[in-house]
């Protein structure tokens, strides 16, 4: 069974930051799963639509290998949902791979999981990251332990390259040795 990767999403998600990782992960053999507050159809910032696979309340985070937090205006809504914050804390605390791009780190801020972490984001929330205790770095993809963050859609190739490395390292840590 391929590993499932969870996406936390709301309306007005930056379409590229959802679909690029979604299909790249699918190509790499993962099963992307989109969760939203109430399920149903979501509309991206540029008008693309998709159906959520599940709701935040129904997610069992232990069933997923990693978490993706796309940007746009979606994180402003996702961060208000207590189930989404609980899910986010679960991934960060267990050391599972977490990828957040653009405004996605807002969810990590609200989950209280940024203090002392090297991170980047859309320039407009740089001060929010710093105020939450993160160490802001301006780079295409900033990796700190189990977390990778990026600034904008133009960073997607570097973002996904770094995230796929985290997924590979996590798979090696959990692999059962041959007897």
Secondary structure as UniProt FT lines:
FT   STRAND          4..8
FT   TURN            11..12
FT   HELIX           15..27
FT   TURN            28..29
FT   STRAND          31..36
FT   STRAND          41..43
FT   TURN            45..46
FT   STRAND          49..51
FT   STRAND          54..55
FT   HELIX           56..58
FT   HELIX           61..63
FT   STRAND          66..69
FT   HELIX           74..78
FT   TURN            79..80
FT   HELIX           82..94
FT   STRAND          97..101
FT   TURN            102..104
FT   HELIX           105..110
FT   TURN            111..112
FT   TURN            115..116
FT   STRAND          118..119
FT   HELIX           123..125
FT   HELIX           126..131
FT   TURN            132..133
FT   STRAND          135..136
FT   STRAND          142..144
FT   TURN            145..146
FT   STRAND          147..150
FT   HELIX           153..155
FT   HELIX           156..174
//
